[in-house]
Amino acid sequence: MVQYSLSTPIEYLKGVGPQRGDVIKKELGVFCYVDLLNYFPFRYVDRTRFYKIRDLTADLQQVQVLGRIVSKEVIGDKRAKRLVAQFKDDTGVIELVWFQSLKWIDKVIQVGSVYIAFSKPNEFNGRISMSHPEIELYDPSSKKAGNLTLQPVYNSTEKLKQFSLDTKGIQKVQFSLLELILNQVEEILPGYLLEKHKLISRRQAYQFIHFPANQSDLAQAQFRLKFEELFFIQLKLLRNKLLQTAKFKGAVFANVGQKFNTFYNELLPFELTNAQKKVIKEIRTNTQNGVQMNRLIQGDVGSGKTAVALMSMLLAIDNDFQACMMAPTEILAQQHYQSITSLVLADFINVEILTGSTPAKKRRTLLAKLLSGGIDILIGTHALIEDVVQFKNLGLVVIDEQHRFGVEQRAKLWKKNIIPPHVLVMTATPIPRTLAMTLYGDLDVSVIDELPAGRKPIQTLHLYESQRLRMFGFMKQEIDKGRQIYVVYPLIKESEKLDLLHLEAGAEHIAKVFPLPKYRISVVHGKMPVKDKEYEMQRFVRGETHIMVATTVIEVGVNVPNASVMIIENSERFGLSQLHQLRGRVGRGAEQSFCVLMSGNKLSREAKIRIETMVRTNDGFEISEIDMQLRGPGNIEGTQQSGTLDLKLADLANDQAILQEARESVIKIFEDDPQLANPKNQLLAAYFMTKHDGIGWNKIS
């Protein structure tokens, strides 16, 4: 007898074979039995009930009706023939209509027989009918999936359909697989977890997810498989965190010394918010226990992350360590350099900047000074990770907008000292809580959720194209008050494919409405030479120009407190996260700031939700949650590169409660049994080591 296992190649399954096997591999990425088992339906057609004819309406989706065909006839001429059957139950009569394969259908259906008709009801001239219904002779004793079940619907492709692998074809293949292999599906969660979380067995879950008899079966299967998926992600992340704590000793910042105290008491020009104080306290606790810190700071634009980072770096300096700060772009690195040097005096600490454009002579001097310990804080771009950049004693690494750096790039900074430096990661892109738990579950997370005192919330307005003159009038009022304005476009040049306003035409139009010599305009976009871009930006920073016309290049890296208005053209074309980031370019001074969202008159449902959300709230975390609901977690900026999000069934936007339940369960397990050595956790340890052999018990991803 042939032995099959979950790893058997797909072509050996009955009904597949070599040709179908090849197309399944190419189109679906399904190579063996277990891959097919985990190829889940994306929706289900509800065939658990029969509708009565009197209850049918055109707004219903596909429904099934049990009735008798009382007559049939082919009507119309050669060009417009159709087969019409009168279909009757005890509440009324409707027409079933076919326009194709008339001879075959006429031959198959029998007047006087009872059928299940399945289709979407349509309304024409006040009468309900069904076009091209699936029709099945009714057999009350049949156990076929078509009668009173939830029918799975699988994604297919044109190539698959050429091999009769539409959703019905995939159903048949899945049915064959389950009959053959279901008894080989082994349990991977221990009994105490099944009992605690009221989970059905793994075998039942696979049976019910593919062929549920009812909504209750489906719900139980989905909960079990989602819990399992999220549970093992959390097990991996939290296990890595435990390993990191055990393996990587960290520099001990035992003292809060003269630099930190002098800066806090004498040089800091503003009062820290309670949120900033809380985060600094968390960092202080992290860095004095001899274990390497890995902490993520989330904070909206303008929440004061840079001040927290600087005070953390002063803590390192007070303990005879150096610090560095890495930013994704030269503009942002320059901004951090200017911001930090404006807060500390030149003779207080030594701060330098290193980027790709640092001249060779200055670079050599700087590198020698860094190695001798003459530089306290080095700010820079990717240039910091080059092998030639060597520190005397690096104790703290600050990484800004970390999603723009890969794991390998960050790891190079860890190797800049014998004792790995503490790592502080910052992001101004608020991350939904569920996403943070999944992407950064192995990091400690701090949130700065207050804005500094005196900051006024940005007022956001939505104007249509027909209100453009009103917008121009508002711009002139603000310029007359001495303020500056950003105007952001999604495109540089006109596109034939997209009927959008673009920067070149927009700049010309604005130059006509705001003519020289009274008004001066800067134009900045990503395809300009770096020197030209920098020149135009600096003109705007110095207040020499009133309006900056730009693409999203200014999303990160320009800090102009006098700029009080952000106008976003074609705002319906931007994602929520990007709109929020752009809005954060204003509101940096004490004056009231405004964001104007310009759009066309026709808006999609999603565009309306995005714009209404922006007008209603300035809360970046609320915005990020709505953004994830609209776009899905895989499209949130930077996260699509993460293998962590390769989810088969769970949905971080809608399964927050399951994720929380799974994470809390993992935390409790590791509190009681950090090595998973207890016999009751044998299943977890065995599955984890098999499934995550790239991580292992003694490695860190």
C-alpha positions as CSV (number, residue, x, y, z in Angstrom):
1,M,0.0,0.0,0.0
2,V,1.3,3.5,-0.9
3,Q,2.2,5.6,2.1
4,Y,1.4,9.3,1.9
5,S,2.5,12.1,4.3
6,L,1.9,15.8,4.6
7,S,5.1,16.4,2.7
8,T,4.1,14.3,-0.3
9,P,4.4,16.3,-3.6
10,I,1.0,17.6,-4.8
11,E,1.1,15.7,-8.1
12,Y,0.6,12.4,-6.3
13,L,-2.9,13.4,-5.0
14,K,-5.8,11.7,-6.8
15,G,-7.2,14.0,-9.4
16,V,-4.1,16.2,-9.7
17,G,-1.3,14.4,-11.6
18,P,1.9,16.0,-13.2
19,Q,0.2,18.6,-15.5
20,R,-2.3,19.9,-12.9
21,G,0.5,19.7,-10.3
22,D,2.8,22.0,-12.3
23,V,0.1,24.6,-12.7
24,I,-0.9,24.5,-9.0
25,K,2.8,24.9,-8.0
26,K,3.3,27.9,-10.4
27,E,0.0,29.7,-9.8
28,L,-0.6,29.0,-6.0
29,G,2.8,28.2,-4.6
30,V,1.4,24.9,-3.4
31,F,4.0,22.2,-3.6
32,C,3.0,19.4,-1.3
33,Y,0.0,18.1,0.7
34,V,0.5,20.4,3.7
35,D,0.6,23.5,1.4
36,L,-2.8,22.6,0.0
37,L,-4.2,21.9,3.4
38,N,-3.2,25.4,4.4
39,Y,-4.7,26.9,1.2
40,F,-7.8,28.3,2.8
41,P,-11.1,29.5,1.3
42,F,-11.3,33.3,1.1
43,R,-15.1,33.3,1.6
44,Y,-18.0,30.9,1.9
45,V,-21.3,30.7,0.1
46,D,-24.1,30.2,2.6
47,R,-26.2,27.2,1.5
48,T,-27.3,26.3,5.0
49,R,-30.8,27.5,4.3
50,F,-33.5,27.6,1.5
51,Y,-35.1,30.9,0.7
52,K,-38.8,31.1,-0.1
53,I,-39.7,32.7,-3.4
54,R,-41.8,35.4,-1.7
55,D,-38.6,36.5,0.4
56,L,-36.4,37.0,-2.7
57,T,-35.2,40.6,-3.4
58,A,-32.7,42.0,-5.8
59,D,-30.4,43.2,-3.0
60,L,-29.7,39.6,-1.8
61,Q,-26.5,37.9,-2.7
62,Q,-26.5,34.3,-4.0
63,V,-29.3,32.3,-2.5
64,Q,-30.7,28.8,-3.0
65,V,-34.4,28.0,-3.5
66,L,-36.1,24.6,-3.4
67,G,-38.9,24.3,-5.9
68,R,-40.4,22.4,-8.8
69,I,-40.0,23.2,-12.5
70,V,-43.6,23.5,-13.8
71,S,-42.8,24.5,-17.4
72,K,-40.0,25.4,-19.8
73,E,-39.6,26.9,-23.3
74,V,-37.0,28.3,-25.6
75,I,-38.1,31.8,-26.8
76,G,-36.6,34.6,-29.0
77,D,-35.0,34.6,-32.4
78,K,-31.6,33.1,-33.4
79,R,-29.7,36.2,-32.2
80,A,-31.4,36.4,-28.8
81,K,-32.5,33.0,-27.8
82,R,-33.1,32.1,-24.2
83,L,-34.5,29.2,-22.2
84,V,-37.1,30.2,-19.6
85,A,-38.3,27.8,-16.9
86,Q,-41.2,28.5,-14.5
87,F,-40.0,27.6,-11.0
88,K,-42.5,27.2,-8.2
89,D,-42.6,26.7,-4.4
90,D,-45.5,27.0,-2.0
91,T,-45.1,30.8,-1.9
92,G,-44.9,31.8,-5.5
93,V,-43.3,31.5,-9.0
94,I,-40.2,33.0,-10.5
95,E,-38.5,32.6,-13.9
96,L,-35.1,30.8,-14.3
97,V,-33.4,32.1,-17.4
98,W,-30.4,30.8,-19.4
99,F,-28.8,32.5,-22.4
100,Q,-26.1,29.9,-23.2
101,S,-25.8,26.1,-23.6
102,L,-29.5,26.0,-24.2
103,K,-29.6,22.6,-25.8
104,W,-27.7,20.9,-23.0
105,I,-29.8,22.6,-20.2
106,D,-33.1,21.9,-22.0
107,K,-32.1,18.2,-22.2
108,V,-31.0,18.1,-18.5
109,I,-33.9,19.8,-16.7
110,Q,-37.1,17.8,-16.4
111,V,-40.5,19.4,-16.0
112,G,-42.2,18.2,-12.8
113,S,-39.0,17.5,-10.9
114,V,-37.8,19.2,-7.7
115,Y,-34.6,21.1,-8.0
116,I,-32.3,23.4,-5.9
117,A,-31.7,26.6,-7.9
118,F,-28.7,28.7,-6.8
119,S,-28.0,32.2,-8.1
120,K,-28.4,35.9,-7.3
121,P,-31.9,37.2,-7.6
122,N,-32.5,40.0,-10.2
123,E,-35.4,42.3,-10.7
124,F,-36.7,43.3,-14.2
125,N,-40.0,45.1,-14.8
126,G,-41.0,44.6,-11.1
127,R,-40.5,40.8,-11.3
128,I,-37.8,38.7,-9.7
129,S,-35.9,36.1,-11.8
130,M,-32.6,34.2,-11.6
131,S,-30.1,34.2,-14.5
132,H,-27.9,31.2,-15.2
133,P,-28.6,29.5,-11.9
134,E,-26.7,26.5,-10.8
135,I,-29.3,23.7,-10.7
136,E,-29.2,20.4,-8.9
137,L,-31.8,17.6,-8.7
138,Y,-33.0,17.5,-5.1
139,D,-32.3,14.4,-3.1
140,P,-33.4,14.7,0.5
141,S,-31.1,11.7,1.5
142,S,-28.0,13.1,-0.2
143,K,-25.0,14.1,1.9
144,K,-23.3,16.0,-0.9
145,A,-21.7,19.3,0.1
146,G,-24.2,21.2,-2.1
147,N,-27.1,20.7,0.3
148,L,-27.4,22.8,3.4
149,T,-23.7,23.6,3.9
150,L,-21.4,26.5,3.7
151,Q,-19.6,26.1,0.4
152,P,-15.9,27.1,0.4
153,V,-14.8,29.6,-2.3
154,Y,-11.1,29.5,-3.3
155,N,-9.1,32.0,-5.2
156,S,-8.3,30.7,-8.7
157,T,-6.6,32.1,-11.8
158,E,-7.3,31.9,-15.6
159,K,-4.5,29.3,-16.0
160,L,-6.0,27.1,-13.2
161,K,-9.4,27.4,-14.8
162,Q,-8.0,26.0,-18.1
163,F,-7.2,22.8,-16.1
164,S,-10.8,22.8,-14.6
165,L,-9.4,24.2,-11.3
166,D,-11.9,26.8,-10.7
167,T,-13.3,27.0,-7.1
168,K,-15.4,23.8,-7.7
169,G,-12.3,22.0,-9.0
170,I,-10.2,23.1,-6.0
171,Q,-13.1,22.0,-3.7
172,K,-12.9,18.5,-5.2
173,V,-9.1,18.3,-4.8
174,Q,-9.3,19.6,-1.2
175,F,-12.0,17.0,-0.5
176,S,-9.8,14.2,-1.8
177,L,-6.9,15.5,0.3
178,L,-8.9,15.6,3.5
179,E,-10.2,12.0,3.0
180,L,-6.6,10.8,2.5
181,I,-4.6,12.7,5.0
182,L,-6.7,14.2,7.8
183,N,-5.9,11.4,10.2
184,Q,-2.2,12.3,9.9
185,V,-2.7,15.9,11.1
186,E,-1.1,15.9,14.5
187,E,-1.9,18.2,17.5
188,I,0.7,20.8,18.2
189,L,-0.9,22.6,21.2
190,P,-0.9,20.9,24.6
191,G,-4.2,19.8,26.1
192,Y,-4.2,22.5,28.9
193,L,-4.1,25.2,26.2
194,L,-7.0,23.6,24.2
195,E,-9.0,23.4,27.4
196,K,-8.2,26.9,28.7
197,H,-9.0,28.6,25.3
198,K,-11.9,26.3,24.4
199,L,-10.1,25.2,21.2
200,I,-11.3,22.4,18.9
201,S,-8.7,19.8,17.8
202,R,-6.4,20.6,14.9
203,R,-8.0,17.8,12.8
204,Q,-11.5,19.2,13.4
205,A,-10.2,22.7,12.6
206,Y,-8.9,21.7,9.1
207,Q,-12.1,19.7,8.4
208,F,-14.3,22.6,9.3
209,I,-12.3,25.4,7.7
210,H,-12.6,23.7,4.3
211,F,-16.0,22.1,4.6
212,P,-18.0,23.7,7.5
213,A,-21.5,22.3,8.0
214,N,-22.7,25.6,9.6
215,Q,-21.5,29.0,10.9
216,S,-20.7,27.5,14.4
217,D,-18.3,25.0,12.9
218,L,-16.6,27.7,10.8
219,A,-16.2,30.1,13.7
220,Q,-14.6,27.4,15.8
221,A,-12.2,26.4,13.0
222,Q,-11.2,30.0,12.3
223,F,-10.6,30.8,16.0
224,R,-8.5,27.7,16.5
225,L,-6.3,28.2,13.4
226,K,-5.9,32.0,14.0
227,F,-5.0,31.5,17.6
228,E,-2.4,28.9,16.6
229,E,-0.9,31.1,14.0
230,L,-0.6,34.2,16.3
231,F,0.5,32.0,19.2
232,F,3.5,30.7,17.4
233,I,4.5,34.2,16.1
234,Q,4.4,35.4,19.7
235,L,6.3,32.3,20.9
236,K,9.0,33.1,18.4
237,L,9.3,36.8,19.2
238,L,9.2,36.4,23.0
239,R,11.6,33.5,22.9
240,N,14.0,35.7,21.0
241,K,13.6,38.4,23.6
242,L,14.4,35.9,26.4
243,L,17.5,34.6,24.4
244,Q,18.6,38.2,23.9
245,T,18.3,39.0,27.5
246,A,20.3,35.8,28.4
247,K,22.9,36.1,25.7
248,F,23.7,39.8,25.3
249,K,25.0,41.6,28.3
250,G,24.7,45.3,28.1
251,A,26.7,48.3,29.2
252,V,25.8,49.5,32.7
253,F,24.8,53.1,32.9
254,A,25.1,53.3,36.6
255,N,25.3,57.1,37.0
256,V,23.0,60.0,36.2
257,G,25.9,62.4,36.0
258,Q,26.9,66.0,35.4
259,K,26.1,66.2,31.6
260,F,22.5,64.8,32.1
261,N,21.8,67.0,35.1
262,T,23.3,70.2,33.7
263,F,21.3,69.8,30.5
264,Y,18.0,69.0,32.3
265,N,18.3,71.7,34.9
266,E,20.0,74.5,32.9
267,L,20.0,74.0,29.1
268,L,16.7,72.4,28.3
269,P,14.6,75.3,27.0
270,F,11.2,73.7,27.7
271,E,9.4,71.6,30.3
272,L,9.3,67.8,29.5
273,T,5.9,66.3,29.2
274,N,4.9,63.5,31.6
275,A,5.0,61.1,28.6
276,Q,8.7,62.1,27.9
277,K,9.6,61.7,31.6
278,K,8.0,58.3,31.7
279,V,10.0,57.1,28.7
280,I,13.3,58.5,30.0
281,K,12.6,56.6,33.3
282,E,12.0,53.4,31.3
283,I,15.3,53.9,29.5
284,R,17.1,54.7,32.7
285,T,15.8,51.4,34.2
286,N,16.7,49.4,31.1
287,T,20.3,50.6,30.9
288,Q,21.4,50.0,34.5
289,N,20.6,46.3,34.8
290,G,23.5,44.9,32.7
291,V,21.3,43.6,29.9
292,Q,21.3,45.0,26.4
293,M,18.3,47.4,25.9
294,N,16.2,47.1,22.7
295,R,13.4,49.6,23.0
296,L,11.0,51.1,20.4
297,I,9.8,54.7,21.0
298,Q,6.6,55.6,19.2
299,G,5.6,59.2,19.1
300,D,3.7,61.4,16.8
301,V,5.4,64.1,14.8
302,G,6.4,66.9,17.2
303,S,6.0,64.8,20.4
304,G,9.6,65.3,21.5
305,K,11.3,62.1,20.6
306,T,14.6,63.9,19.8
307,A,14.8,65.4,23.3
308,V,14.3,61.9,24.8
309,A,17.0,60.5,22.5
310,L,19.4,63.3,23.4
311,M,18.9,62.8,27.2
312,S,19.5,59.1,26.7
313,M,22.7,59.8,24.8
314,L,23.8,62.1,27.7
315,L,23.2,59.3,30.1
316,A,25.7,57.2,28.0
317,I,28.2,60.0,27.9
318,D,28.0,60.4,31.7
319,N,29.0,56.7,32.0
320,D,32.1,57.2,29.7
321,F,30.4,55.8,26.6
322,Q,29.8,57.3,23.1
323,A,26.5,57.4,21.3
324,C,25.4,57.5,17.7
325,M,22.2,58.4,15.9
326,M,21.4,57.0,12.4
327,A,18.7,58.5,10.2
328,P,17.5,57.2,6.8
329,T,18.2,60.4,4.7
330,E,20.9,63.1,4.7
331,I,18.2,65.8,5.2
332,L,16.9,64.1,8.3
333,A,20.4,63.5,9.6
334,Q,21.2,67.2,9.1
335,Q,18.0,68.1,10.9
336,H,18.9,66.0,13.9
337,Y,22.4,67.5,13.9
338,Q,21.1,71.1,13.9
339,S,18.4,70.3,16.4
340,I,20.8,68.7,18.9
341,T,23.6,71.3,18.5
342,S,21.1,74.0,19.0
343,L,20.2,72.4,22.4
344,V,23.8,71.8,23.7
345,L,26.7,74.2,23.7
346,A,29.8,73.5,21.6
347,D,32.0,73.2,24.7
348,F,29.4,71.0,26.6
349,I,29.7,67.9,24.4
350,N,31.3,67.1,21.0
351,V,28.7,66.4,18.3
352,E,29.7,65.6,14.7
353,I,27.8,64.5,11.6
354,L,28.9,61.9,9.0
355,T,27.1,61.4,5.7
356,G,27.8,60.2,2.2
357,S,28.7,63.8,1.2
358,T,31.2,64.5,4.0
359,P,34.4,65.5,2.2
360,A,37.3,62.9,2.3
361,K,39.7,65.1,4.3
362,K,37.1,65.9,7.0
363,R,36.0,62.3,7.1
364,R,39.6,61.1,7.9
365,T,39.9,63.6,10.7
366,L,36.5,62.7,12.0
367,L,37.1,59.0,12.0
368,A,40.4,59.4,13.9
369,K,38.8,61.6,16.4
370,L,35.9,59.1,16.9
371,L,38.4,56.2,17.5
372,S,40.3,58.2,20.1
373,G,37.1,59.1,22.0
374,G,37.1,62.8,21.0
375,I,33.5,62.6,19.7
376,D,30.7,62.1,22.1
377,I,27.8,61.8,19.7
378,L,28.0,60.9,16.0
379,I,25.0,61.6,13.9
380,G,24.7,60.2,10.4
381,T,23.1,58.1,7.6
382,H,24.0,54.6,6.4
383,A,27.6,55.9,6.4
384,L,27.7,55.0,10.1
385,I,27.6,51.2,9.4
386,E,30.7,51.2,7.2
387,D,33.5,49.1,8.6
388,V,35.9,52.1,8.7
389,V,33.7,53.8,11.2
390,Q,35.1,52.6,14.6
391,F,34.2,54.0,18.0
392,K,36.4,54.0,21.1
393,N,33.5,52.8,23.3
394,L,30.0,52.9,21.8
395,G,27.3,52.5,24.4
396,L,24.0,53.6,22.8
397,V,22.7,53.5,19.2
398,V,19.6,55.6,18.3
399,I,17.9,54.6,15.1
400,D,15.3,57.0,13.6
401,E,12.5,55.8,11.3
402,Q,13.8,52.3,11.8
403,H,11.4,50.7,9.3
404,R,13.7,52.1,6.6
405,F,16.6,50.0,7.7
406,G,17.1,46.3,7.4
407,V,18.0,43.9,10.2
408,E,21.5,43.4,8.8
409,Q,22.1,47.2,8.7
410,R,21.1,47.5,12.4
411,A,23.2,44.5,13.4
412,K,26.3,46.1,12.0
413,L,25.9,48.9,14.5
414,W,25.6,46.3,17.4
415,K,29.0,45.0,16.4
416,K,30.7,48.3,16.9
417,N,31.6,47.4,20.5
418,I,32.7,44.2,22.3
419,I,29.6,44.6,24.6
420,P,26.7,45.3,22.2
421,P,25.4,48.8,22.6
422,H,21.9,49.6,23.9
423,V,19.5,50.2,21.0
424,L,16.8,52.8,21.0
425,V,14.6,52.8,17.9
426,M,12.3,55.7,17.1
427,T,9.4,56.1,14.7
428,A,7.1,59.0,14.0
429,T,4.7,56.6,12.1
430,P,2.2,55.6,14.8
431,I,1.9,51.8,14.6
432,P,-1.4,50.1,15.5
433,R,-1.0,48.1,18.8
434,T,-1.6,44.7,17.2
435,L,1.0,45.5,14.5
436,A,3.5,46.6,17.1
437,M,2.9,43.4,19.1
438,T,3.6,41.4,15.9
439,L,6.4,43.3,14.2
440,Y,8.2,44.5,17.4
441,G,7.0,41.9,19.9
442,D,10.7,41.2,20.8
443,L,11.2,44.9,21.7
444,D,10.1,46.9,24.7
445,V,7.7,49.6,23.5
446,S,7.4,53.1,24.8
447,V,4.8,55.6,23.6
448,I,5.0,59.4,23.8
449,D,1.3,60.2,23.5
450,E,1.4,63.9,24.6
451,L,2.4,67.0,22.7
452,P,4.5,69.7,24.3
453,A,2.7,72.5,26.2
454,G,1.7,75.4,24.1
455,R,1.3,73.4,20.9
456,K,-2.1,74.1,19.3
457,P,-3.9,71.2,17.5
458,I,-3.7,71.6,13.7
459,Q,-7.0,72.5,12.2
460,T,-7.7,70.4,9.1
461,L,-10.1,71.5,6.3
462,H,-11.4,69.7,3.2
463,L,-12.0,71.7,0.1
464,Y,-13.1,70.6,-3.3
465,E,-11.5,71.8,-6.6
466,S,-14.5,74.2,-7.0
467,Q,-13.3,76.0,-3.8
468,R,-9.8,76.7,-5.1
469,L,-10.3,80.5,-5.1
470,R,-11.2,80.3,-1.4
471,M,-8.0,78.4,-0.8
472,F,-5.9,81.0,-2.6
473,G,-7.5,83.8,-0.5
474,F,-6.7,81.9,2.7
475,M,-3.0,81.5,1.6
476,K,-2.7,85.2,1.0
477,Q,-4.1,86.0,4.5
478,E,-1.6,83.7,6.1
479,I,1.3,85.1,4.1
480,D,0.2,88.6,5.1
481,K,0.5,87.5,8.8
482,G,4.1,86.6,8.1
483,R,3.6,82.9,7.8
484,Q,4.9,80.3,5.3
485,I,3.0,77.6,3.3
486,Y,3.7,74.2,1.9
487,V,1.8,73.0,-1.2
488,V,2.4,69.3,-1.9
489,Y,1.6,67.4,-5.1
490,P,1.7,63.6,-5.7
491,L,3.4,63.9,-9.1
492,I,6.3,65.9,-10.6
493,K,5.2,65.8,-14.3
494,E,1.9,65.3,-16.0
495,S,0.9,61.6,-16.4
496,E,-1.3,60.3,-19.2
497,K,-2.5,57.5,-17.0
498,L,-3.4,59.6,-14.0
499,D,-5.5,62.7,-14.3
500,L,-3.9,64.5,-11.4
501,L,-2.6,68.0,-10.8
502,H,1.1,67.8,-11.0
503,L,3.9,69.8,-9.5
504,E,5.1,71.6,-12.7
505,A,1.7,72.8,-13.7
506,G,0.9,73.6,-10.1
507,A,4.0,75.7,-9.6
508,E,3.2,77.7,-12.8
509,H,-0.4,78.3,-11.6
510,I,0.7,79.4,-8.2
511,A,3.4,81.7,-9.7
512,K,0.6,83.5,-11.6
513,V,-1.6,83.9,-8.6
514,F,1.3,84.8,-6.3
515,P,3.6,87.0,-8.6
516,L,7.0,88.5,-7.9
517,P,8.2,90.7,-6.3
518,K,5.6,90.4,-3.4
519,Y,5.7,86.6,-3.3
520,R,8.6,84.2,-3.6
521,I,8.3,80.5,-4.3
522,S,10.6,77.5,-3.7
523,V,10.2,74.3,-5.8
524,V,11.5,71.0,-4.4
525,H,11.1,67.4,-5.7
526,G,13.0,64.1,-5.4
527,K,14.5,64.2,-8.9
528,M,16.4,67.5,-8.3
529,P,20.2,67.4,-7.7
530,V,20.9,67.2,-4.0
531,K,22.6,70.6,-4.0
532,D,19.7,72.3,-5.7
533,K,17.2,70.7,-3.4
534,E,19.2,71.7,-0.3
535,Y,19.5,75.3,-1.6
536,E,15.7,75.6,-2.1
537,M,15.0,74.1,1.2
538,Q,17.4,76.4,3.0
539,R,15.8,79.4,1.4
540,F,12.5,78.3,2.8
541,V,14.0,77.5,6.2
542,R,15.5,81.0,6.4
543,G,12.2,82.6,5.4
544,E,13.4,83.9,2.1
545,T,10.5,82.3,0.2
546,H,6.8,82.3,1.2
547,I,5.6,79.1,-0.5
548,M,7.3,75.7,-0.9
549,V,5.8,73.7,-3.8
550,A,7.0,70.2,-3.3
551,T,6.3,66.5,-3.8
552,T,6.3,64.2,-0.7
553,V,10.1,64.6,-0.4
554,I,9.2,67.0,2.4
555,E,7.3,64.3,4.3
556,V,10.4,63.8,6.5
557,G,13.1,66.1,7.3
558,V,12.0,69.8,7.1
559,N,11.4,71.6,10.4
560,V,10.2,75.2,9.8
561,P,8.3,76.5,12.9
562,N,7.1,79.6,10.9
563,A,5.3,77.3,8.3
564,S,1.6,77.3,9.4
565,V,-0.2,75.9,6.4
566,M,0.0,72.5,4.6
567,I,-2.0,72.3,1.4
568,I,-2.2,68.7,0.0
569,E,-3.3,68.5,-3.6
570,N,-5.2,65.4,-4.7
571,S,-5.4,64.4,-1.1
572,E,-7.7,61.5,-2.1
573,R,-4.6,59.8,-3.7
574,F,-2.6,59.7,-0.5
575,G,-2.8,57.0,2.3
576,L,-3.9,58.1,5.8
577,S,-0.4,57.5,7.2
578,Q,1.2,59.8,4.6
579,L,-1.5,62.5,5.0
580,H,-0.8,62.5,8.7
581,Q,3.0,62.6,8.2
582,L,2.6,65.6,5.8
583,R,0.3,67.4,8.2
584,G,3.0,67.0,10.9
585,R,5.3,69.4,8.9
586,V,3.3,72.3,10.3
587,G,2.1,73.0,13.8
588,R,5.7,73.3,15.1
589,G,5.4,76.9,16.3
590,A,3.2,78.6,18.8
591,E,0.8,80.0,16.1
592,Q,-2.4,78.2,15.0
593,S,-1.6,76.0,12.0
594,F,-3.8,74.6,9.3
595,C,-3.9,71.6,6.9
596,V,-6.0,71.9,3.7
597,L,-7.0,68.7,1.9
598,M,-7.8,69.5,-1.7
599,S,-9.7,66.9,-3.7
600,G,-11.7,66.3,-6.8
601,N,-15.5,66.2,-6.5
602,K,-15.9,62.4,-7.0
603,L,-14.5,60.4,-4.0
604,S,-14.4,56.7,-3.5
605,R,-15.8,55.3,-0.2
606,E,-12.3,54.8,1.2
607,A,-11.1,58.3,0.1
608,K,-14.1,59.8,2.0
609,I,-13.2,57.8,5.1
610,R,-9.6,58.9,4.9
611,I,-10.4,62.6,4.5
612,E,-13.2,62.5,7.1
613,T,-10.7,60.9,9.6
614,M,-8.1,63.6,8.9
615,V,-10.6,66.4,9.5
616,R,-12.0,64.8,12.7
617,T,-8.8,63.8,14.6
618,N,-5.1,64.6,15.1
619,D,-4.5,61.4,17.0
620,G,-1.9,59.5,15.1
621,F,-2.6,56.2,16.8
622,E,-6.3,56.4,16.0
623,I,-5.4,57.2,12.4
624,S,-3.1,54.3,12.2
625,E,-5.8,51.9,13.4
626,I,-8.2,53.2,10.7
627,D,-5.4,53.0,8.2
628,M,-4.8,49.3,9.0
629,Q,-8.6,48.6,8.7
630,L,-8.6,50.2,5.2
631,R,-5.3,48.9,3.8
632,G,-4.5,45.8,5.8
633,P,-1.4,45.3,7.9
634,G,0.8,44.2,5.0
635,N,0.6,47.6,3.4
636,I,1.4,49.7,6.4
637,E,4.6,51.6,5.5
638,G,7.6,49.4,5.7
639,T,5.9,46.3,7.1
640,Q,5.4,44.5,3.8
641,Q,9.0,43.4,3.9
642,S,8.5,41.6,7.2
643,G,8.2,37.8,7.1
644,T,6.4,38.1,10.4
645,L,3.3,39.2,8.5
646,D,3.1,36.2,6.3
647,L,-0.2,35.3,7.8
648,K,-2.4,32.6,6.2
649,L,-5.6,33.2,8.1
650,A,-5.3,35.7,10.9
651,D,-6.0,39.4,10.2
652,L,-4.3,41.9,12.5
653,A,-6.9,44.5,11.7
654,N,-9.8,42.4,13.0
655,D,-8.2,39.8,15.3
656,Q,-6.8,42.0,18.0
657,A,-8.6,40.1,20.8
658,I,-7.2,36.8,19.6
659,L,-3.7,38.2,19.3
660,Q,-3.9,39.6,22.9
661,E,-5.1,36.3,24.2
662,A,-2.3,34.4,22.4
663,R,0.4,36.8,23.6
664,E,-0.8,36.7,27.2
665,S,-0.8,32.9,27.1
666,V,2.8,32.8,25.8
667,I,3.9,35.3,28.4
668,K,2.4,33.1,31.1
669,I,4.1,30.0,29.7
670,F,7.6,31.6,29.7
671,E,7.1,32.9,33.2
672,D,6.5,29.4,34.4
673,D,8.8,27.5,32.0
674,P,11.3,29.7,30.1
675,Q,13.1,26.7,28.6
676,L,9.9,24.9,27.6
677,A,11.4,21.9,29.5
678,N,8.2,21.0,31.4
679,P,6.7,17.7,30.0
680,K,3.4,19.5,29.5
681,N,5.1,21.8,27.0
682,Q,6.8,19.0,25.1
683,L,4.5,19.5,22.0
684,L,5.3,23.2,21.9
685,A,9.1,22.7,22.1
686,A,9.0,19.9,19.5
687,Y,6.9,21.9,17.0
688,F,8.8,25.1,17.5
689,M,12.2,23.6,16.9
690,T,10.9,21.8,13.7
691,K,9.0,24.8,12.3
692,H,11.5,27.5,13.3
693,D,14.8,25.6,12.8
694,G,16.3,28.9,11.4
695,I,15.9,30.4,14.8
696,G,16.7,27.5,17.2
697,W,17.1,27.8,20.9
698,N,20.6,29.3,20.8
699,K,20.3,31.8,18.0
700,I,18.8,35.2,17.4
701,S,17.0,36.2,14.3
